[in-house]
């Protein structure tokens, strides 16, 4: 699994496929058809693979990410696209952007992002600056307690990259195992940061309520849609009653999908 994260163009194409086949139709179940009259913002866009299905439809699209190298890669991947002039990719801290009326979007998109953001409650309040009154926001993320909620798939060790739940070990045991398997200090630091920002389904929903959002659609996945392109597995929702058992459902799921809007 580590190879996917090194080969950024392959990762870009996997994002395109999952978003086109699964995520855009999921949002449209709530929002209706997304056409060229709808503007789209992705926060934590990486190279922008999730934006391409929207850009293919002619949607004015913007991606914001902290990584300058990923943004530069994205600009290369979109070079020559028929709607290239409609996409803007920015390497910037979202909190350093003070949006004006031209920076209000119909659809905001965060996939595998919210679990990396420190102080998610502050972020959810700040994000409203980019929303219109009828905007919708898509979130897709693995709960922290899920089998690979620690993002250990980025490990170089084939053993660790396929080992579920080890991120839930006490910190000293987690660090010791990482060191024993030869992981770099950079990878260790990266996963410790994920450890500090990981979020459960319950805490995410509490933040939504506190910040004035309502849930328009929610799906808890046992096998999330992205696993189709990654592992050739058929997507499957977490069935009842398991999907409704607080806390425990985090351990059984691989992702939560949410479409939310302002109350």
Secondary structure by P-SEA (a helix, b strand, c coil): caaaaaaaaaaaaaaaaaaaccaaaaaaaccccccccbbbbbccccccccaaaaaaaccbbbbbbccaaaaaaaaaaaccccccccbbbbbcccccccccccccccbbbbccccccccaaaaaaaaacccccccbbbbbbbbccccccccccccccccccccccccccccaaaaaaaaaaacccaaaaaaaaaaaaccccaaaaaaaaaaacccccccccccccccccccccccccccccccccccaaaaaaccbbbbbbbcc
